[in-house]
Amino acid sequence: MGKTIIAPSLLSADYADLGGALAQIADSGADWVHLDVMDGQFVPNMNFGPKLVEDLRRRSTAFFDVHLMVLTPERIVPAFAAAGADAITFHLEATTHSHRLLQVIRGLGKKAGISIVPSTPAGMLSELLPYTDLVLVMTVNPGFGGQELIPECLEKVRSLADERQRRGLDFLLSVDGGIHAQTAPAAIAAGSNVLVAGSAFFSAPDKGALVRQLRGN
């Protein structure tokens, strides 16, 4: 499926200078901008809404990978689509009608993604895989940056990669949580196509070198 996509997460950026963070991502050679949206209910933290995505969209032509860590995401998907998201990912655990919501997202002309937290088995996604463009496996408990990757979660990535091949599907597999130069090779070996990196990216003195290292270049 081509080169590994690197998606720096704005969760770990300086919120007083998100325009500068976009410039750092562009200058680094990274591929996507990952935007975590938190509601203080599904995860124990809060941050921003659609307006910030809309404002950042005016400053960037990058691929915006919006990750909704919110309850009842169906309420706000249209607003984030209108704001300029390119992909919208919601959590299996946060809504009842996941199949319908994947269809809604695609109907809005966006890539449709679904995510699972560390306690959710990969098998819970089986019926939905033909309808998704992106599967995001959380390798930490979501809500805060700077956590260490839970190694057992990579077994879920491996299982989903095997199922993707067996069923002839073409969704991207993304890994989010504890990704840095030391953990990226294991995530890629498990079958990940997209690496979300927050703290490691924004704390790196040479962000371009880190992106190349994460890709294995």
C-alpha positions as CSV (number, residue, x, y, z in Angstrom):
1,M,0.0,0.0,0.0
2,G,2.9,2.4,-0.6
3,K,4.9,4.4,1.9
4,T,4.0,4.8,5.5
5,I,1.9,7.9,6.1
6,I,3.0,10.1,8.9
7,A,0.3,12.1,10.6
8,P,1.5,14.5,13.4
9,S,-1.2,15.1,16.0
10,L,-2.0,18.7,16.9
11,L,-3.0,17.4,20.4
12,S,0.7,17.9,21.4
13,A,1.2,21.2,19.6
14,D,1.3,24.7,21.2
15,Y,-2.4,25.7,21.1
16,A,-1.4,29.3,21.1
17,D,0.4,28.8,17.8
18,L,-1.5,26.2,15.8
19,G,-0.8,28.1,12.6
20,G,2.9,27.7,13.3
21,A,2.3,24.0,14.1
22,L,0.8,23.6,10.6
23,A,3.9,25.1,9.1
24,Q,6.1,22.8,11.1
25,I,4.2,19.8,9.8
26,A,4.4,21.0,6.2
27,D,8.2,21.7,6.5
28,S,8.9,18.3,8.0
29,G,7.6,16.4,4.9
30,A,4.9,14.7,7.0
31,D,1.8,13.6,5.0
32,W,-1.3,14.4,7.1
33,V,-2.5,16.6,9.9
34,H,-4.2,14.6,12.7
35,L,-6.8,16.6,14.7
36,D,-8.1,15.0,17.9
37,V,-11.5,16.3,19.0
38,M,-12.4,15.6,22.6
39,D,-15.6,16.3,24.5
40,G,-14.7,15.7,28.1
41,Q,-17.2,12.8,28.2
42,F,-15.9,10.0,26.0
43,V,-12.4,10.9,27.1
44,P,-11.4,12.9,30.2
45,N,-10.3,16.0,28.3
46,M,-11.7,18.8,26.1
47,N,-10.3,20.9,23.3
48,F,-11.8,22.4,20.1
49,G,-14.7,22.3,17.7
50,P,-15.4,22.7,14.0
51,K,-14.4,26.4,13.9
52,L,-10.8,25.6,14.6
53,V,-10.7,23.1,11.7
54,E,-12.3,25.7,9.5
55,D,-9.8,28.3,10.5
56,L,-6.8,26.0,10.0
57,R,-8.2,24.8,6.6
58,R,-7.7,28.4,5.3
59,R,-4.0,28.1,6.2
60,S,-3.3,24.6,4.8
61,T,-4.0,22.4,1.8
62,A,-2.8,19.3,3.8
63,F,-5.0,16.2,4.3
64,F,-6.9,16.8,7.5
65,D,-7.5,13.6,9.5
66,V,-10.1,14.4,12.1
67,H,-10.5,11.9,15.0
68,L,-13.7,12.4,17.0
69,M,-13.2,11.1,20.5
70,V,-16.7,12.2,21.4
71,L,-20.0,10.6,22.4
72,T,-22.8,10.5,19.7
73,P,-20.4,11.6,17.0
74,E,-23.3,11.6,14.5
75,R,-24.4,14.9,15.9
76,I,-21.3,16.8,14.8
77,V,-20.0,14.9,11.8
78,P,-21.7,17.2,9.3
79,A,-20.2,20.3,10.9
80,F,-16.6,18.9,10.7
81,A,-17.2,17.8,7.1
82,A,-18.3,21.4,6.3
83,A,-15.3,22.8,8.2
84,G,-12.8,21.1,5.9
85,A,-12.0,17.6,7.2
86,D,-10.8,15.2,4.6
87,A,-11.2,12.1,6.7
88,I,-13.5,11.7,9.8
89,T,-13.0,8.9,12.2
90,F,-15.3,8.1,15.1
91,H,-15.3,5.5,17.8
92,L,-17.1,2.2,17.6
93,E,-17.7,2.5,21.4
94,A,-19.3,6.0,21.1
95,T,-22.4,5.3,18.9
96,T,-24.9,2.6,18.2
97,H,-25.3,2.8,14.4
98,S,-21.7,2.7,13.2
99,H,-22.6,1.3,9.8
100,R,-25.0,4.1,9.1
101,L,-22.5,6.7,10.2
102,L,-19.8,5.3,7.9
103,Q,-22.3,5.7,5.1
104,V,-23.1,9.3,6.1
105,I,-19.4,10.3,6.2
106,R,-18.8,8.8,2.7
107,G,-22.0,10.5,1.5
108,L,-20.5,13.8,2.6
109,G,-17.6,13.1,0.3
110,K,-15.1,12.3,3.1
111,K,-13.0,9.3,3.9
112,A,-14.8,7.3,6.6
113,G,-12.8,6.0,9.6
114,I,-13.6,4.0,12.7
115,S,-11.5,3.6,15.8
116,I,-11.3,1.3,18.8
117,V,-9.8,1.8,22.3
118,P,-7.4,-0.7,23.8
119,S,-10.1,-2.6,25.6
120,T,-12.1,-3.3,22.5
121,P,-11.3,-6.5,20.5
122,A,-10.5,-6.1,16.8
123,G,-13.1,-8.7,16.0
124,M,-15.8,-6.2,16.9
125,L,-15.0,-4.4,13.6
126,S,-15.4,-7.4,11.3
127,E,-18.9,-6.5,9.9
128,L,-17.8,-2.9,9.3
129,L,-14.5,-3.4,7.5
130,P,-16.0,-3.3,3.9
131,Y,-17.5,0.1,4.6
132,T,-14.5,1.9,6.0
133,D,-11.6,3.7,4.5
134,L,-9.5,3.9,7.7
135,V,-9.3,1.8,10.8
136,L,-7.6,3.6,13.7
137,V,-6.3,1.3,16.5
138,M,-5.6,3.2,19.7
139,T,-2.5,1.9,21.4
140,V,-3.0,4.1,24.5
141,N,-6.1,5.0,26.4
142,P,-7.2,8.1,24.6
143,G,-7.5,11.6,26.0
144,F,-3.9,12.6,26.7
145,G,-0.6,12.8,24.8
146,G,2.7,11.5,25.9
147,Q,1.7,8.0,27.0
148,E,3.6,4.8,26.3
149,L,2.3,2.4,23.6
150,I,0.5,-0.7,24.9
151,P,2.4,-3.5,23.1
152,E,-0.6,-5.9,23.1
153,C,-2.6,-3.5,21.0
154,L,-0.3,-4.2,18.0
155,E,-1.7,-7.7,18.0
156,K,-5.0,-6.1,16.9
157,V,-3.2,-4.3,14.1
158,R,-1.7,-7.6,13.0
159,S,-5.1,-9.3,13.1
160,L,-6.8,-6.5,11.1
161,A,-4.0,-6.5,8.5
162,D,-4.4,-10.3,8.1
163,E,-8.2,-9.9,7.7
164,R,-7.7,-7.1,5.2
165,Q,-5.5,-9.3,3.0
166,R,-7.7,-12.3,3.4
167,R,-10.9,-10.5,2.4
168,G,-9.3,-8.4,-0.3
169,L,-10.1,-5.1,1.4
170,D,-8.1,-1.8,1.0
171,F,-8.8,0.2,4.1
172,L,-5.8,2.0,5.7
173,L,-4.6,0.9,9.2
174,S,-3.6,3.7,11.5
175,V,-1.9,3.5,14.9
176,D,-2.2,6.2,17.5
177,G,-0.5,6.4,20.9
178,G,3.1,6.2,22.0
179,I,4.5,6.3,18.5
180,H,8.1,7.4,18.3
181,A,11.3,6.3,16.7
182,Q,11.6,3.2,18.9
183,T,8.0,2.0,18.5
184,A,7.3,2.8,14.8
185,P,9.1,-0.2,13.4
186,A,6.9,-2.6,15.3
187,A,3.7,-0.7,14.3
188,I,4.8,-0.9,10.6
189,A,5.7,-4.6,10.9
190,A,2.3,-5.3,12.4
191,G,0.7,-3.9,9.2
192,S,0.1,-0.2,9.9
193,N,0.0,2.2,7.0
194,V,-0.5,5.4,9.0
195,L,1.5,6.5,12.1
196,V,0.0,9.2,14.3
197,A,2.7,10.9,16.3
198,G,2.1,13.8,18.7
199,S,4.6,14.3,21.6
200,A,7.4,12.7,19.6
201,F,6.9,15.0,16.7
202,F,6.5,18.3,18.5
203,S,9.3,17.7,20.9
204,A,11.8,16.7,18.1
205,P,14.5,19.2,17.5
206,D,14.7,18.1,13.8
207,K,11.2,17.2,12.8
208,G,12.1,16.3,9.2
209,A,14.7,13.8,10.5
210,L,12.1,12.3,12.8
211,V,9.5,11.9,9.9
212,R,12.2,10.1,7.8
213,Q,13.1,7.9,10.8
214,L,9.4,7.0,11.5
215,R,9.0,5.9,7.9
216,G,12.2,3.8,8.2
217,N,14.1,5.9,5.6
